[in-house]
């Protein structure tokens, strides 16, 4: 069996944090299972979070009207992206599974991790107009979010004050990971570890260790395939697909809900 390669993109400032413990557990368990694991420790690397013209070596095509997406596409094709970006793209190209480990900041990833996504997932390398979603460039790779929250689980429920966590996750899991083609595994959510006893934190980590034993064999979350949409009509759902689901109680996904109730746990559990 060929050894699987795992990339952990990690964003926490402290080696004494729960996120660090979760990252270390992943490295330990996956390495013991025969995987090759690389870690991009973004804070330790002082990874640049801002997407600017400095990400390109040499002259840009249009300095007066700089368009980051187009310019980095040209730079990627010409081998003129900066070394920090090309190194992360190398890691990503080699990886079979990518785990993003982070504390949730303002309902999303920390700025340094968003900067990794903005700068590494460049046009041409990570997606094109033709190659995205279910037909995306990384369709043979898996990716997942593993993160801590500051709020307890009840606050992220369908009637909790923060709202449904499935809705919170849609922009990250559909709009970034699945957009690039990744098969998105269910997230690993550590609910408010800073507000529970140390024994409970230990239980959380054991649950993560147990899950990792079969992680690479898990089925991904369900997303509506690209060919269900009509590219000539603004990528609207095709009428026959809409009709097929007309009598069903729930929408297709959190985002493509057809005006119906959201499918429960669509962004948190596979097979729903």
C-alpha positions in Angstrom: 0.0 0.0 0.0 1.3 3.4 -1.0 1.9 5.7 2.0 -0.7 8.5 2.1 0.5 12.1 2.5 -1.2 14.4 4.9 -0.7 18.2 5.2 -1.8 19.9 8.4 -2.3 23.7 8.0 -2.1 24.9 11.6 -2.9 28.3 13.0 -2.4 28.9 16.7 0.1 31.1 18.5 0.8 28.8 21.5 2.4 25.4 21.8 0.5 25.0 25.0 -2.9 25.3 23.4 -5.6 22.7 22.8 -5.2 23.3 19.1 -1.6 22.4 19.4 -2.5 19.2 21.3 -5.1 18.3 18.5 -2.4 18.9 15.9 0.2 16.8 17.7 -2.4 14.0 18.1 -3.0 14.0 14.4 0.7 13.9 13.6 1.2 11.1 16.1 -1.7 8.9 15.1 -1.4 9.4 11.3 2.3 8.8 11.3 1.8 5.6 13.3 -0.6 4.5 10.6 2.1 4.9 8.0 1.2 8.3 6.7 3.8 11.0 5.8 2.7 14.1 7.7 3.8 17.7 7.0 2.8 20.6 9.2 2.6 24.2 8.0 2.7 26.1 11.3 1.6 29.5 10.0 2.4 31.6 13.0 5.9 30.0 13.5 6.5 30.5 9.8 5.4 34.2 10.1 3.3 33.4 7.0 2.2 36.6 5.2 -1.5 36.9 5.3 -2.0 39.7 2.8 -2.6 39.1 -0.9 -0.5 41.8 -2.7 1.7 42.4 -5.7 4.7 41.4 -3.6 3.6 37.8 -4.0 4.9 38.0 -7.6 8.6 38.2 -8.5 9.4 40.5 -11.4 7.1 42.8 -13.2 3.3 42.4 -13.2 1.2 42.7 -16.4 -0.8 45.7 -15.3 0.5 47.7 -12.4 -2.0 50.5 -12.8 -5.0 48.2 -12.4 -3.6 45.3 -10.4 -5.9 42.2 -10.4 -4.6 39.7 -7.9 -6.4 36.7 -9.4 -5.3 37.3 -13.0 -1.7 38.4 -12.1 -1.1 35.4 -9.8 -2.4 33.0 -12.5 0.1 34.4 -14.9 2.9 34.3 -12.3 2.0 30.7 -11.4 2.2 29.7 -15.1 5.5 31.5 -15.4 7.0 30.2 -12.2 7.1 33.7 -10.7 5.2 33.3 -7.5 7.2 33.9 -4.3 8.9 31.0 -2.6 6.6 30.9 0.4 3.6 30.3 -1.9 5.3 27.8 -4.2 6.4 25.8 -1.2 2.9 25.6 0.2 1.6 24.7 -3.3 4.2 21.9 -3.4 2.9 20.5 -0.1 -0.7 20.7 -1.3 0.1 19.0 -4.6 1.6 16.1 -2.8 -1.0 15.7 -0.1 -3.9 13.2 -0.2 -5.5 14.8 2.8 -5.4 18.3 4.1 -6.4 19.1 7.7 -7.0 22.7 8.7 -6.4 23.0 12.5 -7.5 26.3 14.1 -9.5 28.2 16.7 -12.6 29.7 15.2 -12.3 33.5 15.0 -15.5 35.5 14.3 -17.3 32.5 12.9 -14.4 31.7 10.4 -10.7 30.9 10.2 -8.0 33.2 11.7 -6.7 35.9 9.3 -3.4 34.1 8.9 -5.2 31.0 7.7 -7.5 32.9 5.4 -4.3 34.5 4.0 -3.0 31.0 3.3 -6.1 30.2 1.4 -6.1 33.6 -0.5 -2.4 33.3 -1.5 -1.9 29.5 -2.0 -5.2 28.6 -3.7 -4.4 30.7 -6.8 -6.3 30.8 -10.0 -5.0 28.1 -12.4 -3.3 26.1 -9.6 -6.4 25.5 -7.4 -9.3 26.2 -9.7 -10.3 27.5 -13.1 -13.7 28.5 -14.6 -14.0 25.0 -16.0 -12.5 23.1 -13.1 -14.3 23.8 -9.9 -16.8 22.2 -7.4 -17.3 18.5 -8.2 -15.1 18.8 -11.3 -12.5 20.7 -9.5 -8.7 20.4 -9.7 -8.4 18.7 -6.3 -11.3 16.2 -6.7 -9.0 13.3 -5.9 -7.9 14.9 -2.6 -9.7 15.1 0.8 -9.8 18.1 3.1 -11.4 18.9 6.4 -11.7 21.5 9.1 -10.7 20.7 12.7 -11.3 23.6 15.1 -12.2 24.8 18.5 -15.0 27.1 19.4 -15.3 29.7 22.1 -19.1 29.0 22.4 -20.7 25.9 23.7 -22.5 23.6 21.2 -26.0 24.7 22.2 -25.2 28.2 21.1 -24.5 26.9 17.5 -27.8 25.0 17.3 -30.8 25.7 15.1 -32.4 27.7 17.8 -29.2 28.9 19.5 -28.1 32.5 19.6 -25.1 32.0 17.2 -27.3 30.1 14.7 -26.9 26.8 13.0 -23.3 25.7 12.7 -24.1 24.1 9.4 -24.8 27.6 8.0 -21.6 28.9 9.5 -19.6 26.2 7.8 -21.1 26.6 4.3 -18.8 29.4 3.1 -15.7 27.6 4.2 -16.6 24.0 3.2 -18.5 24.8 0.0 -17.1 28.2 -1.0 -13.4 27.3 -0.5 -12.7 23.6 -0.1 -15.4 22.1 -2.3 -15.0 25.0 -4.8 -11.5 23.7 -5.4 -12.8 20.2 -5.9 -11.8 18.7 -2.5 -13.9 15.9 -1.1 -14.8 17.5 2.2 -14.8 15.3 5.3 -17.1 16.1 8.2 -15.5 18.7 10.4 -13.9 17.8 13.8 -15.4 20.4 16.2 -14.1 20.8 19.7 -16.8 22.6 21.5 -15.5 25.3 23.9 -12.5 23.4 25.3 -11.5 26.4 27.4 -14.7 26.2 29.3 -14.7 22.5 30.3 -12.6 20.5 32.9 -9.3 19.0 31.8 -10.9 15.5 31.9 -13.4 16.6 29.2 -10.6 18.0 27.1 -8.9 14.7 27.3 -12.0 12.9 26.2 -12.2 15.3 23.2 -8.7 14.4 22.2 -9.3 10.7 22.6 -12.4 11.0 20.3 -10.2 12.7 17.7 -7.5 10.0 18.0 -10.2 7.3 17.6 -11.7 9.0 14.5 -8.3 9.3 12.9 -7.9 5.5 12.8 -10.4 5.4 9.9 -10.3 9.0 8.7 -8.8 8.4 5.3 -11.6 5.9 4.6 -14.5 8.2 5.5 -17.1 9.2 3.0 -17.2 12.9 2.3 -20.0 15.4 2.8 -22.7 15.6 0.1 -22.7 18.5 -2.3 -24.8 19.0 -5.5 -22.7 18.0 -8.6 -21.7 20.7 -11.0 -23.5 19.0 -13.9 -26.8 19.6 -12.1 -26.5 23.3 -13.0 -27.0 24.9 -16.4 -23.9 26.9 -17.3 -25.6 28.7 -20.1 -28.4 29.9 -17.8 -26.3 31.5 -15.0 -25.5 28.1 -13.3 -29.1 27.7 -12.2 -30.3 24.3 -11.1 -31.5 22.4 -14.1 -35.3 22.1 -14.2 -35.3 18.3 -14.2 -33.2 18.3 -11.0 -35.5 20.9 -9.4 -38.5 18.8 -10.3 -37.0 15.6 -8.9 -36.7 17.3 -5.5 -40.0 19.3 -5.7 -41.9 17.0 -3.4 -39.1 16.4 -0.9 -39.2 17.9 2.6 -35.7 19.3 2.6 -33.6 21.4 0.2 -30.5 19.9 -1.5 -27.9 21.5 0.7 -27.5 24.3 3.2 -26.9 26.8 0.4 -29.0 25.3 -2.3 -32.1 24.9 -0.2 -34.8 25.6 -2.9 -36.7 27.6 -0.3 -37.2 24.5 1.8 -36.1 23.5 5.3 -32.3 23.0 5.4 -31.2 19.3 5.4 -30.2 18.6 9.0 -26.4 18.3 9.6 -25.7 18.7 5.9 -22.3 20.3 6.6 -21.5 18.3 9.7 -22.2 14.7 8.9 -21.6 12.6 5.8 -24.6 10.8 4.1 -27.2 13.5 4.8 
